Amino acid sequence: MGAITSLRIDDYEFISTKNEVIPELMIIFSESDRRMRERSPAQEDVAALEEAETSEDVEYASTVRVIRDRLEVMGFSLAAVKREFEELRQERLAELEEDLDESPFEFLHEEYEVLRSASFDDFLRVFSQLKLAGLTPYSASPAANDPRDRLVRFVLREDNGWYLGFPASDLRAPLRVFLEVSPEDAPVVQDVTELIDSGYYPNDVRLVDFSRTALTSDYPRNTPVLILTEGSFDSEVIRRSMRLLYPHLIEYYSFMLFSEARAGGGAPVLASTVKGFVGARIANRVIAIFDNDTAARSALRALDGLFLPAHIRVMRLPNIDLARHYPTIGPTGTVELDVNGLAGSLELYLGRDVLEESGQFIPVQWRGFDSALREYQGEVLNKASVQERFLRKLARCEQDPASLQDSQWTEIRVLLQLIFRAFA
């Protein structure tokens, strides 16, 4: 069986064909994905064109890879979708078992048999078949002798309980499954021409922004994730690196503006901010990123025993291979040590091309001693110079993306991937 070569979301009624878009499915796109294309006279008669608000087709278009990444950020990883699939399938089977003996409805018996025998992988197979065969939901009523298998008939049926019969609480879940059986570069298109032509939305409406606003008050999953860091430099590095390396994900995150808030920095301040957010019951999803050093470990003790709700994630910068054998300067001279957890400030994640001088790493200097943890706190020497070198590298790559091939981003990518998986 081949793979889906393209996915027009409106073909599968992931978008309303009546009078409104489905906000949850519009926010998988960005306003930069909007495309307007002149309509040829052959597409519809002149009278219809005169009545329409625009003579252009309006659609939002991206690729499977980009939409999949965005769904992962929203929490719709394949593992999460599969987990909910199994939970809802078992719940529905339990409901059906209670009433099946007394029910005269044949379709309930068929639903029970399908859900009892069909696995997650079976749905993956059938979703691939649908597109290849040109089948869309509710487009036909399969006859009793239809050669398609029982699961195909079930997902095409109008009374199967879920969209396409796939156990899920959100339409983005079956969409995520569609993407799994699609090539990464295949187009994903949401056509909104009919809705605009019919006058339900003005021609210049920003449908993604409109949809996100409509969802904000009810569903924090649909709002940008707020990233908190120990200081303004950390925030700038993560924000600009994300925009450079993963531009299709940047609008799904927002960042603390230290200058505008006149906020202080450091691990203790960040710990206090987290406690304040928990106490204020902030609904937005939040990621608080601490350094991977002794000072951060000490500050995190203030959060011991604090119940963190599921939408607030506290993490430290990840352990990295580069820091496992790193030169340090202490009372006994220069020694290579594993500085993960002891001196892992963001400077160690800025790339070998920033941290090396004359082929040697700029060493970590051991400074204060934390008596409670009985560990020293380390910091890379010439910290301001290291930061400046990175900002020059960043600016160079922003101006000329081809420069990315000549610079090193391994540790930054490790950090960003940790952020992207925070709610997956």
C-alpha positions, 0 to 999 in steps of 0.5 A, spaced: 500 500 500 502 506 498 502 513 502 497 519 501 500 524 496 496 530 498 491 531 504 486 537 502 483 537 509 476 540 506 475 533 502 475 530 509 470 535 512 475 537 517 473 543 515 465 545 516 462 546 509 456 550 512 458 557 515 464 556 519 471 554 520 473 549 526 478 553 530 482 547 533 483 545 525 485 552 523 490 554 528 495 548 525 496 553 520 499 560 520 497 566 517 503 566 513 500 559 510 495 563 507 495 563 499 490 567 494 490 564 487 486 567 481 480 563 479 480 561 472 473 563 468 472 555 467 472 554 475 465 557 475 460 561 471 460 568 471 454 569 475 457 566 481 463 570 480 459 576 480 456 574 487 462 572 490 466 576 495 472 575 491 474 572 484 480 568 488 481 562 491 483 562 498 486 557 502 491 555 507 497 551 505 503 547 508 506 541 508 505 534 512 512 535 516 510 542 518 503 541 520 506 534 524 511 538 528 505 543 530 501 538 532 506 535 536 507 542 540 500 542 541 501 535 545 498 531 539 504 526 538 502 519 535 504 516 542 499 521 546 493 520 540 494 512 541 494 512 548 487 516 548 485 512 542 485 505 547 482 509 553 476 511 549 476 504 545 475 501 552 470 505 555 466 505 549 466 497 548 464 497 556 458 501 554 456 497 548 457 490 552 452 493 558 446 494 552 448 490 547 444 484 548 437 488 549 439 492 543 435 491 536 440 496 532 444 492 528 449 498 527 451 497 535 453 490 534 457 492 528 460 498 532 462 493 537 465 488 533 469 493 529 472 496 536 473 490 539 477 487 533 480 493 530 487 496 532 490 503 532 495 500 526 488 498 523 486 505 523 492 507 520 492 502 514 484 504 513 486 512 513 491 510 507 486 506 503 481 512 504 485 517 500 488 512 495 481 510 493 478 517 493 473 515 498 471 521 503 466 520 509 459 520 508 460 521 500 456 514 499 452 508 503 456 502 502 452 496 499 452 490 503 456 486 498 461 492 498 468 489 497 471 494 502 473 491 509 468 492 515 473 497 518 473 501 511 465 501 511 465 503 518 469 509 518 465 511 512 458 510 515 455 517 518 453 514 525 459 511 527 460 515 533 466 519 532 469 522 526 471 517 521 470 512 527 476 513 530 476 514 538 478 521 539 476 527 543 479 532 538 479 532 531 486 533 531 487 526 533 485 523 527 488 528 522 495 526 526 494 519 524 492 521 517 499 525 517 503 519 519 501 515 513 503 521 508 510 523 505 513 529 509 513 533 503 506 532 501 501 538 501 496 539 507 491 544 504 485 548 508 480 551 502 476 556 505 474 559 498 467 557 499 466 560 506 468 567 504 464 567 497 458 565 501 459 571 506 460 568 512 467 571 513 470 577 510 475 577 504 481 580 509 479 576 515 485 573 518 482 566 520 488 563 524 488 569 529 481 569 529 480 562 531 486 562 536 482 568 539 476 564 539 479 558 543 484 562 548 479 563 553 477 555 553 483 551 552 490 553 554 492 548 549 491 552 543 495 558 546 502 559 545 506 556 550 510 561 555 517 560 556 520 563 562 528 563 563 533 565 568 535 571 565 534 576 558 540 573 555 537 566 555 530 568 553 533 571 547 538 565 545 532 561 545 527 565 542 532 567 536 535 560 535 528 557 535 526 562 529 532 561 525 532 553 526 524 552 527 521 558 524 514 554 523 514 553 530 516 560 533 509 563 533 507 557 538 511 560 544 512 566 547 517 569 551 518 573 558 520 580 556 525 582 562 526 589 559 519 591 559 517 587 565 523 590 569 524 583 572 530 581 575 534 574 573 537 568 576 535 561 579 531 564 585 527 569 582 525 564 577 523 559 582 519 565 585 515 566 579 513 559 578 510 559 585 507 565 583 504 562 577 501 556 581 498 560 586 495 565 581 492 559 577 495 561 571 491 557 565 496 558 560 501 553 559 508 555 562 515 552 561 520 554 566 527 553 564 533 553 569 540 552 568 544 545 569 548 548 575 549 548 582 545 554 583 539 552 579 539 545 583 539 549 590 534 554 587 529 548 585 529 546 593 524 552 594 519 548 589 520 541 593 513 539 595 509 544 591 504 541 586 505 543 579 499 542 575 500 539 568 500 545 564 506 548 568 513 544 566 519 545 570 526 543 567 533 544 567 537 545 561 539 538 559 545 534 560 550 534 554 556 530 551 560 536 550 560 537 558 562 530 560 569 532 559 570 539 560 576 543 562 575 546 569 580 551 573 580 550 581 585 550 586 588 544 583 589 547 577 586 545 570 582 538 570 577 535 565 570 534 569 563 532 567 560 539 569 553 537 567 549 539 573 555 543 576 556 549 571 551 548 565 549 555 564 546 556 557 553 558 555 555 551 554 550 550 549 552 555 544 556 551 540 563 549 539 565 554 534 563 559 540 566 555 546 573 554 543 579 558 542 585 556 538 582 549 538 581 549 546 575 550 550 574 556 554 574 553 561 569 553 567 572 557 573 569 554 580 567 559 584 562 559 590 561 553 594 553 551 596 554 548 603 547 545 603 548 541 596 556 540 598 557 542 591 561 548 587 558 552 582 562 553 576 561 558 570 565 559 564 570 564 563 569 570 559 562 569 559 560 576 556 565 575 550 562 568 549 555 571 549 558 576 544 561 571 539 554 567 539 550 573 538 555 575 532 554 567 529 546 568 530 546 575 527 550 572 521 546 566 520 539 570 520 542 574 515 545 568 511 541 562 512 546 558 508 551 560 514 547 555 518 551 549 514 558 552 517 556 553 524 554 549 530 548 548 533 548 541 536 547 543 543 541 548 542 537 543 538 538 538 543 535 544 548 529 546 543 527 539 542 526 538 549 522 544 549 518 541 543 516 535 547 515 538 554 507 537 553 507 531 548 
